[in-house]
Amino acid sequence: MADNFFVGGKEYFPGIGKIKYEGAKSDNPLAFKYYDPDKEVGGKKMKDHLRFAVAYWHSFCADGSDPFGSATFHHPWNAGAKTPMDAAQNKMDAAFEFFTKLGVEFYCFHDRDIAPEGESPSESEKNLFTLVAKAKKLQEATGVKLLWGTANLFSHPRFMNGAATNPEFGVTALAAAQLKAAIDATIELDGRGYTFWGGREGYMSLLNTDLKREKEHLARFLTMARDYARKQGFKGVFYIEPKPMEPTKHQYDYDAETVIGFLRCHGLDKDFRLNIEANHAELAGHDFVHELETAAAAGLFGSVDANRGDPRNGWDTDQFPMSFHETAMAMYVILKAGGFTTGGLNFDAKIRRNSVDPSDLFLAHIGGMDAFAVGLEVADRIISDGKIPAFVKQRYSSFDTGDGAKFAKGELTLEQLAKIGTDAGYEKNGKNGKAGVSSGKQEYLENLLNQYMLGL
């Protein structure tokens, strides 16, 4: 990847150069301690395992405002801009400077992140493709690639009741026009995937909601999007990102299990995969690793929005990931599932409202990238050593031979299974107290994980 920092002729992060790996003993805060992009882990470079991406929205659009206070970030790319399009042009230059200095190979965006809304759908589309043309040149100049694109179908007031699930047909048609343009933009920029997050695809009250109809409309909308994109030659993967609530009371992409059932119900599981976000998992009452494992077990794992929540805050705080334990468990599931193909680790995370120094954006990403680098190495130790996988295999070994194997293959009737349990099974296992009392060894496995964490 080229070190073409000042692609727009102006430096937006002065005094910060290329972020390099310096090792765990380095006291340079603007250096990687654990992420060494070219280091081989399990026969593959770290950067190729992890496929880090920067989220355009939080990194370059967020201004630090919250429901209780106004903006605290005053971005230099907005200073002196005469029009929203001028600011968007500057912001894109700043973004690619950041990507190249940080050393990531991918980024992700919503259409409205890179180009402002116009006075009409046609003007909005014109704005978008003006910036797409610029992004294409910057990608060619820097080697940075688009991991996935998406459309913001939730911020504008017209989408207050949803987009695909809106009760007014005209709004759904407007959403389709915006979606079509976002798909075209993703294809033009050679995006590896296209993501749907149902920001307002849900309900606030069942008193005014036809739930059955809304879910049918959502399925139809996704089917139309898939068919259009394939017709245009898009060969990437479509992702759905589960989230249970916020901003709606209930969203139709509640969690991984819900999305899997929805995709299979509507025949979309051949083209769609899941983009799992850690903070959304927590809001659904699940662990991050649970949602990853659920998607992987269904063969529908695709990509990750890497962040974390605060267990004492019941909302989407989108903090940068810091827990080595959580990243180790996540990477263990991801490696078992075959690793990333079109997906990657997108930092859908934002710096805190009071983190106002330009360097803070770098420090946050450095910490997140180091955390996942550690997680990758721990996961590789688990797999290479083999003790945990072997234990799990042994725990279910009674289903690998004899009648257990017949059951697993669907070769037994209920009557046959019951006979085994009533007669031979009882004599062999139940009567002498052996059935169902073998230890799960959870404490042993947790201790073993801690050994891997410390590299022992």
Backbone torsions as a table, in degrees:
resi	resn	phi	psi	omega
1	MET	NA	132.2	-176.7
2	ALA	-69.7	143.6	175.5
3	ASP	-89.7	58.0	-176.0
4	ASN	-94.5	79.0	-169.1
5	PHE	-71.1	-42.9	-168.5
6	PHE	-105.5	61.6	-172.8
7	VAL	-64.0	-24.6	-179.5
8	GLY	-100.4	5.2	178.9
9	GLY	88.4	-6.2	179.3
10	LYS	-130.3	140.0	179.2
11	GLU	-94.6	122.6	-178.7
12	TYR	-96.8	-15.7	177.1
13	PHE	-125.1	68.1	-176.2
14	PRO	-66.6	147.7	178.3
15	GLY	84.0	-3.2	178.3
16	ILE	-116.0	121.2	179.4
17	GLY	-101.1	-160.7	179.1
18	LYS	-62.1	128.8	177.7
19	ILE	-77.8	124.4	-175.1
20	LYS	-117.6	161.2	173.8
21	TYR	-82.0	125.0	179.2
22	GLU	-123.3	-4.2	176.9
23	GLY	92.9	164.8	-172.4
24	ALA	-64.5	-22.9	-177.7
25	LYS	-89.5	-3.0	179.5
26	SER	-67.6	140.3	175.5
27	ASP	-105.3	15.5	176.6
28	ASN	-85.8	111.6	-178.5
29	PRO	-64.7	-23.1	179.7
30	LEU	-98.1	48.9	177.0
31	ALA	-147.6	149.3	175.5
32	PHE	-76.2	136.0	177.4
33	LYS	-96.2	-29.8	-175.9
34	TYR	-127.9	-24.4	-178.8
35	TYR	-85.1	106.1	176.5
36	ASP	-113.9	97.9	-167.6
37	PRO	-54.4	-32.9	-176.9
38	ASP	-96.3	0.1	177.8
39	LYS	-68.3	135.0	179.4
40	GLU	-87.5	130.6	175.9
41	VAL	-128.3	117.2	-178.0
42	GLY	60.8	34.5	176.4
43	GLY	79.7	14.7	-177.0
44	LYS	-145.1	142.2	-178.6
45	LYS	-65.7	146.2	178.5
46	MET	-52.3	-45.7	-176.2
47	LYS	-63.1	-29.5	179.6
48	ASP	-81.4	-28.6	172.9
49	HIS	-67.3	-45.8	-165.4
50	LEU	-91.8	-32.4	175.3
51	ARG	46.5	61.5	-177.1
52	PHE	-68.7	142.1	176.0
53	ALA	-135.1	149.9	176.7
54	VAL	-103.1	134.0	178.1
55	ALA	-83.4	118.7	-176.7
56	TYR	-59.9	-38.0	-171.1
57	TRP	-66.9	-54.5	-177.9
58	HIS	-69.9	-37.1	-172.9
59	SER	-76.2	-33.6	-172.0
60	PHE	-124.9	-9.0	-179.8
61	CYS	-109.6	-32.4	-178.3
62	ALA	-64.5	139.9	-177.8
63	ASP	-117.9	10.3	178.5
64	GLY	84.4	-2.2	179.4
65	SER	-73.2	154.1	174.8
66	ASP	-145.1	178.3	-176.2
67	PRO	-59.6	-12.3	-175.7
68	PHE	-114.9	2.5	-177.4
69	GLY	-165.4	156.0	-177.9
70	SER	-82.1	-176.4	-173.4
71	ALA	-60.1	141.7	173.0
72	THR	-115.0	-15.6	177.9
73	PHE	-97.2	130.5	177.2
74	HIS	-120.2	89.2	-171.0
75	HIS	-68.2	133.6	-178.8
76	PRO	-64.9	-23.3	-179.8
77	TRP	-73.4	-14.7	176.2
78	ASN	-91.4	-20.3	-175.9
79	ALA	-66.2	127.0	175.9
80	GLY	78.6	-2.3	179.4
81	ALA	-70.4	130.1	-176.5
82	LYS	-81.4	-26.8	-178.2
83	THR	-137.9	161.0	174.8
84	PRO	-57.4	-33.5	178.6
85	MET	-69.6	-36.2	175.3
86	ASP	-62.1	-43.2	178.8
87	ALA	-63.1	-38.6	179.9
88	ALA	-65.6	-39.2	177.6
89	GLN	-63.1	-46.0	179.3
90	ASN	-62.6	-43.2	-178.3
91	LYS	-60.6	-38.2	179.6
92	MET	-68.2	-38.1	175.0
93	ASP	-60.8	-43.3	179.3
94	ALA	-63.9	-39.8	-179.1
95	ALA	-62.2	-46.6	-178.7
96	PHE	-71.6	-29.1	171.2
97	GLU	-62.3	-44.5	179.8
98	PHE	-63.0	-47.2	-179.0
99	PHE	-55.6	-46.4	-174.4
100	THR	-73.1	-36.7	177.4
101	LYS	-67.8	-39.1	179.5
102	LEU	-73.0	-29.9	178.3
103	GLY	88.0	24.2	175.2
104	VAL	-87.7	154.0	-177.6
105	GLU	-102.5	-5.7	-175.5
106	PHE	-138.5	159.1	170.6
107	TYR	-144.3	165.7	178.0
108	CYS	-133.4	151.4	179.2
109	PHE	-150.6	156.5	160.8
110	HIS	-93.5	154.4	178.9
111	ASP	-55.9	-41.8	-176.9
112	ARG	-77.6	-9.6	173.6
113	ASP	-70.0	-42.3	-173.7
114	ILE	-93.3	-20.5	-178.3
115	ALA	-141.3	136.4	-177.4
116	PRO	-73.8	155.8	174.6
117	GLU	-64.7	137.5	177.0
118	GLY	-94.7	-173.7	179.5
119	GLU	-78.6	-11.2	-179.4
120	SER	-151.4	164.3	176.6
121	PRO	-56.5	-39.5	-178.5
122	SER	-68.0	-38.1	177.4
123	GLU	-68.5	-37.8	177.0
124	SER	-61.5	-42.4	179.5
125	GLU	-66.8	-39.0	177.5
126	LYS	-62.2	-44.0	177.0
127	ASN	-58.9	-45.1	-178.9
128	LEU	-58.7	-48.6	-173.9
129	PHE	-77.1	-19.3	169.5
130	THR	-64.2	-43.3	179.1
131	LEU	-76.0	-30.9	175.7
132	VAL	-62.0	-41.9	178.6
133	ALA	-60.9	-40.1	178.5
134	LYS	-67.9	-42.9	179.6
135	ALA	-61.3	-38.2	-179.6
136	LYS	-62.5	-42.2	178.1
137	LYS	-65.3	-40.5	-179.7
138	LEU	-69.1	-36.4	175.4
139	GLN	-61.5	-44.0	179.7
140	GLU	-64.6	-36.4	-177.4
141	ALA	-74.6	-31.2	-172.9
142	THR	-108.0	-20.7	-174.7
143	GLY	84.3	-0.5	177.0
144	VAL	-73.8	141.1	-174.9
145	LYS	-121.2	160.8	178.0
146	LEU	-89.1	118.3	176.9
147	LEU	-72.9	-50.4	173.4
148	TRP	-160.9	155.4	174.9
149	GLY	-115.7	168.8	177.1
150	THR	-162.3	169.0	178.1
151	ALA	-109.0	140.4	174.8
152	ASN	-84.7	95.9	-179.7
153	LEU	-109.5	41.4	-177.2
154	PHE	-145.8	-20.5	-173.8
155	SER	-82.2	-41.0	-176.2
156	HIS	-65.3	143.6	179.4
157	PRO	-53.2	-29.0	-178.9
158	ARG	-62.8	-22.3	-178.1
159	PHE	-98.3	18.5	-177.0
160	MET	-63.8	-23.7	177.3
161	ASN	-109.4	22.0	179.5
162	GLY	102.4	174.2	178.9
163	ALA	-114.4	-77.5	176.0
164	ALA	-63.9	-28.9	-176.3
165	THR	-102.1	12.9	-179.2
166	ASN	-66.5	141.4	179.1
167	PRO	-71.1	-10.6	179.6
168	GLU	-106.7	123.0	-177.1
169	PHE	-59.0	-37.6	-178.3
170	GLY	-59.6	-35.4	179.1
171	VAL	-70.0	-40.4	177.8
172	THR	-62.2	-37.6	177.8
173	ALA	-65.9	-41.9	176.6
174	LEU	-62.9	-38.7	177.1
175	ALA	-62.4	-39.3	179.9
176	ALA	-64.3	-39.3	178.4
177	ALA	-63.2	-41.5	179.3
178	GLN	-69.4	-40.5	177.9
179	LEU	-61.3	-46.3	-179.7
180	LYS	-57.3	-45.3	179.4
181	ALA	-64.1	-39.3	179.7
182	ALA	-66.8	-38.1	175.7
183	ILE	-64.2	-44.5	178.6
184	ASP	-60.4	-40.6	179.1
185	ALA	-64.6	-41.8	179.2
186	THR	-63.2	-42.1	178.2
187	ILE	-64.3	-44.2	-179.1
188	GLU	-60.0	-33.8	-178.7
189	LEU	-94.9	12.3	177.0
190	ASP	57.0	42.9	178.5
191	GLY	-64.7	140.4	-178.8
192	ARG	-77.2	-18.4	-179.2
193	GLY	-157.6	172.9	175.3
194	TYR	-136.6	129.9	-172.2
195	THR	-111.9	141.4	171.8
196	PHE	-114.3	124.0	168.5
197	TRP	-119.9	120.2	-175.9
198	GLY	-78.0	67.5	-174.4
199	GLY	-49.2	-42.0	177.3
200	ARG	-130.7	23.0	177.0
201	GLU	-85.2	80.8	-177.4
202	GLY	-176.2	-156.7	-179.5
203	TYR	-138.2	156.7	172.7
204	MET	-99.1	-30.0	179.3
205	SER	-151.2	137.5	176.0
206	LEU	-77.6	-8.9	177.2
207	LEU	-66.1	-27.6	-178.2
208	ASN	-120.9	20.9	-172.6
209	THR	-123.1	131.6	168.8
210	ASP	-97.0	88.3	-172.4
211	LEU	-60.3	-44.3	-179.0
212	LYS	-59.0	-45.5	-177.8
213	ARG	-67.5	-41.2	-179.5
214	GLU	-62.6	-42.5	-179.9
215	LYS	-68.0	-35.3	175.5
216	GLU	-64.0	-42.0	179.3
217	HIS	-65.4	-38.6	177.5
218	LEU	-61.7	-44.7	179.0
219	ALA	-62.6	-40.2	-179.8
220	ARG	-66.6	-40.8	179.4
221	PHE	-61.3	-45.4	179.2
222	LEU	-66.2	-38.5	178.4
223	THR	-63.7	-43.9	178.4
224	MET	-63.0	-40.3	179.3
225	ALA	-63.3	-45.2	178.4
226	ARG	-59.8	-48.6	-176.8
227	ASP	-62.2	-41.0	178.8
228	TYR	-64.5	-47.9	-177.4
229	ALA	-61.9	-42.4	178.8
230	ARG	-63.9	-37.6	179.3
231	LYS	-64.3	-30.0	179.2
232	GLN	-85.6	1.7	176.8
233	GLY	93.9	8.8	178.5
234	PHE	-69.0	122.5	-177.7
235	LYS	-110.6	5.0	-179.1
236	GLY	-78.7	-170.1	-177.5
237	VAL	-106.0	142.9	171.8
238	PHE	-92.8	137.6	179.2
239	TYR	-118.4	144.4	166.4
240	ILE	-115.6	134.3	-176.7
241	GLU	-106.3	107.5	-177.6
242	PRO	-65.6	143.0	171.6
243	LYS	-158.7	133.5	-170.8
244	PRO	-78.7	-36.3	-176.1
245	MET	-161.3	-178.9	178.3
246	GLU	68.9	97.8	19.0
247	PRO	-88.4	-17.7	178.0
248	THR	-82.5	167.4	175.8
249	LYS	-69.6	-39.9	178.5
250	HIS	-142.7	128.1	177.5
251	GLN	-107.5	148.0	-173.9
252	TYR	-73.8	-10.4	174.5
253	ASP	-105.0	47.3	-168.2
254	TYR	-48.9	-53.2	179.3
255	ASP	-152.8	-179.1	-175.6
256	ALA	-58.6	-45.5	-177.6
257	GLU	-62.4	-39.6	178.1
258	THR	-63.4	-45.5	-178.6
259	VAL	-65.6	-40.8	178.7
260	ILE	-59.7	-46.4	178.2
261	GLY	-61.9	-40.8	179.0
262	PHE	-62.6	-46.8	-178.8
263	LEU	-62.7	-43.2	-179.2
264	ARG	-69.3	-36.2	179.6
265	CYS	-62.0	-34.8	-174.6
266	HIS	-107.7	14.5	175.1
267	GLY	67.0	31.2	-177.8
268	LEU	-106.4	0.9	-172.2
269	ASP	-74.2	-8.7	177.4
270	LYS	-83.7	-21.5	-176.2
271	ASP	-112.4	-22.3	-175.4
272	PHE	-105.6	146.3	172.3
273	ARG	-130.2	178.5	-178.5
274	LEU	-105.5	137.6	171.6
275	ASN	-105.2	105.9	-172.2
276	ILE	-91.9	127.1	175.5
277	GLU	-108.6	133.1	-177.4
278	ALA	-61.1	-47.6	-177.4
279	ASN	-64.5	-35.6	178.0
280	HIS	-67.6	-36.3	176.6
281	ALA	-59.6	-44.1	-179.4
282	GLU	-63.2	-40.7	179.1
283	LEU	-64.7	-27.5	178.2
284	ALA	-83.6	-0.3	-179.1
285	GLY	84.0	19.5	-178.5
286	HIS	-118.8	161.1	167.3
287	ASP	-79.7	152.9	175.1
288	PHE	-53.8	-46.9	-177.0
289	VAL	-65.7	-30.5	176.8
290	HIS	-61.5	-46.8	-179.0
291	GLU	-65.5	-38.1	176.5
292	LEU	-63.3	-46.6	-178.7
293	GLU	-64.2	-38.6	179.0
294	THR	-62.9	-45.3	178.6
295	ALA	-65.5	-43.0	-179.2
296	ALA	-65.3	-41.0	-179.4
297	ALA	-62.7	-29.3	178.7
298	ALA	-87.8	-1.3	-177.1
299	GLY	72.3	23.2	-174.9
300	LEU	-123.3	19.3	175.1
301	PHE	-74.0	137.8	-178.9
302	GLY	-132.3	-54.7	-172.3
303	SER	-152.2	176.1	-174.9
304	VAL	-137.2	135.8	163.5
305	ASP	-97.9	108.1	-171.3
306	ALA	-87.7	114.5	175.0
307	ASN	-162.7	-162.3	173.8
308	ARG	-157.7	161.3	173.3
309	GLY	-108.7	-179.2	173.9
310	ASP	-110.0	119.8	-175.9
311	PRO	-60.6	-15.3	178.4
312	ARG	-96.6	-1.1	174.7
313	ASN	-116.4	124.3	-177.3
314	GLY	-88.3	39.9	178.5
315	TRP	-146.3	179.0	-170.6
316	ASP	-82.8	87.2	-175.8
317	THR	-79.5	-20.9	174.7
318	ASP	52.9	50.9	176.7
319	GLN	-86.0	158.4	179.5
320	PHE	-71.5	142.9	-179.1
321	PRO	-68.3	136.0	-177.9
322	MET	-132.0	-17.8	-173.4
323	SER	-82.1	115.8	177.4
324	PHE	-63.4	-36.4	180.0
325	HIS	-61.8	-44.8	-178.4
326	GLU	-67.6	-40.8	179.8
327	THR	-69.7	-32.9	177.6
328	ALA	-64.8	-46.2	178.8
329	MET	-63.8	-39.7	179.3
330	ALA	-63.7	-47.6	-177.3
331	MET	-69.5	-29.0	175.7
332	TYR	-62.0	-46.0	178.3
333	VAL	-64.7	-42.8	-177.7
334	ILE	-64.4	-43.5	178.4
335	LEU	-65.1	-41.3	177.5
336	LYS	-60.5	-32.9	-178.7
337	ALA	-80.9	0.7	178.4
338	GLY	103.3	0.5	179.0
339	GLY	79.7	179.9	179.2
340	PHE	-76.8	144.0	171.6
341	THR	-115.6	-78.2	175.4
342	THR	-88.2	-20.9	-175.7
343	GLY	-88.1	-171.2	179.9
344	GLY	-174.9	-166.0	179.6
345	LEU	-103.9	97.7	179.4
346	ASN	-93.2	124.5	-179.0
347	PHE	-80.3	82.3	173.9
348	ASP	-80.4	68.6	-172.2
349	ALA	-144.8	153.4	-178.0
350	LYS	-130.1	148.8	174.8
351	ILE	-70.1	157.7	-176.5
352	ARG	-69.8	156.9	-176.9
353	ARG	-55.2	-32.6	-178.8
354	ASN	-97.0	10.5	175.5
355	SER	-95.0	86.4	-166.7
356	VAL	-105.8	-1.6	177.3
357	ASP	-79.6	141.6	178.1
358	PRO	-55.6	-30.4	-178.9
359	SER	-70.9	-20.6	-175.8
360	ASP	-61.2	-32.7	178.3
361	LEU	-65.5	-37.3	175.9
362	PHE	-68.6	-45.9	-177.5
363	LEU	-59.4	-39.5	-179.9
364	ALA	-64.2	-46.2	179.6
365	HIS	-67.6	-39.3	177.8
366	ILE	-58.2	-46.7	179.7
367	GLY	-61.5	-42.5	179.0
368	GLY	-66.1	-40.1	180.0
369	MET	-68.6	-39.8	175.7
370	ASP	-62.6	-40.4	-178.7
371	ALA	-62.3	-41.6	179.4
372	PHE	-76.1	-27.1	174.5
373	ALA	-64.7	-43.1	176.0
374	VAL	-62.1	-46.0	179.2
375	GLY	-57.2	-40.7	178.8
376	LEU	-61.8	-46.0	-177.5
377	GLU	-67.4	-37.9	177.4
378	VAL	-65.2	-44.7	179.4
379	ALA	-60.3	-40.0	178.2
380	ASP	-65.3	-36.4	177.2
381	ARG	-64.8	-41.4	178.8
382	ILE	-58.5	-47.7	-177.2
383	ILE	-69.8	-42.8	-177.8
384	SER	-66.5	-41.9	179.9
385	ASP	-69.0	-39.5	171.2
386	GLY	83.5	-3.7	-175.3
387	LYS	-65.4	-45.1	-178.8
388	ILE	-68.3	-48.6	176.5
389	PRO	-58.2	-38.5	-179.9
390	ALA	-66.0	-38.6	179.4
391	PHE	-63.5	-44.9	-179.9
392	VAL	-62.6	-42.9	179.1
393	LYS	-61.1	-44.2	179.8
394	GLN	-65.0	-35.8	-177.8
395	ARG	-61.7	-29.9	-179.3
396	TYR	-107.0	14.5	-172.9
397	SER	-64.9	-21.5	179.9
398	SER	-67.2	-12.9	177.3
399	PHE	-96.0	5.5	-177.0
400	ASP	-98.3	-15.5	-178.5
401	THR	-138.2	165.0	172.9
402	GLY	57.2	-141.8	-177.2
403	ASP	-65.9	-30.7	177.7
404	GLY	-61.2	-42.2	178.3
405	ALA	-66.6	-37.7	177.5
406	LYS	-62.2	-41.6	177.3
407	PHE	-61.4	-47.8	-177.4
408	ALA	-61.6	-31.3	-179.3
409	LYS	-88.3	-1.3	-180.0
410	GLY	78.4	26.5	-175.9
411	GLU	-97.5	2.6	179.1
412	LEU	-114.1	144.5	169.6
413	THR	-85.7	168.6	176.5
414	LEU	-63.0	-37.4	179.4
415	GLU	-62.3	-43.2	179.5
416	GLN	-65.5	-42.1	179.3
417	LEU	-64.4	-42.1	179.6
418	ALA	-65.2	-36.9	179.3
419	LYS	-63.7	-39.9	177.6
420	ILE	-62.0	-40.9	-179.9
421	GLY	-72.0	-34.4	-175.7
422	THR	-76.2	-40.2	-173.8
423	ASP	-106.5	-87.5	-173.0
424	ALA	-58.4	-40.6	-177.5
425	GLY	-63.1	-40.2	-179.6
426	TYR	-68.1	-43.9	-179.5
427	GLU	-63.6	-36.1	-174.9
428	LYS	-81.9	-38.9	-171.9
429	ASN	-121.4	-50.4	-171.0
430	GLY	-69.3	-41.9	-173.6
431	LYS	-63.3	-36.1	-178.2
432	ASN	-97.8	11.8	171.3
433	GLY	78.8	17.1	-177.4
434	LYS	-88.1	-26.7	-173.1
435	ALA	-67.9	126.8	171.8
436	GLY	77.0	10.1	-177.2
437	VAL	-120.5	19.0	174.4
438	SER	-76.5	143.0	-173.3
439	SER	-70.7	140.2	174.3
440	GLY	-81.8	-11.4	174.3
441	LYS	54.0	35.5	-177.5
442	GLN	-59.6	-42.9	-178.4
443	GLU	-64.0	-40.9	177.5
444	TYR	-60.2	-44.8	-177.2
445	LEU	-68.9	-37.6	177.4
446	GLU	-66.9	-38.4	175.7
447	ASN	-63.8	-40.0	179.3
448	LEU	-63.7	-41.6	177.1
449	LEU	-58.9	-42.1	178.8
450	ASN	-63.8	-34.7	174.6
451	GLN	-62.5	-43.8	177.2
452	TYR	-63.5	-37.5	-179.7
453	MET	-60.7	-36.0	-178.6
454	LEU	-90.6	1.1	178.0
455	GLY	74.3	23.5	-176.9
456	LEU	-93.5	NA	NA
